[in-house]
Amino acid sequence: MSKTNIKHVLLNNFLKCVVLTPFAISFINPNALKSGLEFQWDNSENFKKLNWHQRDNKKMAKNEVFLFLRKSDRKTGLLKVDVKVPKTFFSKIKQEKVNLCKVQIGSFSKKTKCLVDVPAEVELDKEKNTINIYPSSPIPSSKDNYAIVLKVTNPNRGGLHQFHSFGQSSGNIPVSFYLGSWTLKMQSQ
């Protein structure tokens, strides 16, 4: 074989190894390979993905879920925030375990935590499966990040749980609008 043929064979073998190794690892242990790639069906321009953080994603575990409302998610101040909760998750939520706070969003060197609790009235609407949050003063459209914190026991059923949020602006004419959606992932095993 000529040198160019040997180079092509070696390059093809190398590429096969690089491409197929992650798939082989994922079949051995599905939790060993955690990619940052997420697919969403029917991704329309009307859907807005919001960031979230949870302490534990195992089913039936005690969990603390942070549903972030970052500066980029809020164009105006908010008088009211409504969160539409999936039925499988709503039964686990208690009114006294929901709060609103100014939050430090975690990173590699920092932990996600509440910096200041924001006084707010929380209502659970069992007919509509919603959490209605009325801050005592409007959430400003400042550089600060806020979070709705849920202290819950995870559902028995794993999978994806999508929460939708709606806000009411704090202007001369309060207008309700879609803020975005959080898609929580729970382990199924």
Buried (B, 14 or more C-beta within 10 A) or exposed (E): EEEEEEEEEEEEEEEEEEEEEEEEEBEEEEEEBEEEEEEEEEEEEEEEEBBBBBEEBEBEBEBBBBBBBBEEBBEBBBBBBBBBBBEBBBEBBEEEBBBBBBBBBEEEEEEBBBEEEBEBEBEBEEEEBBBBBBBEEBBBBEEBBBBBBBBBBBBEEBEEBEBBBBBBBBEEEBEEEEBBBBEBEBEEE
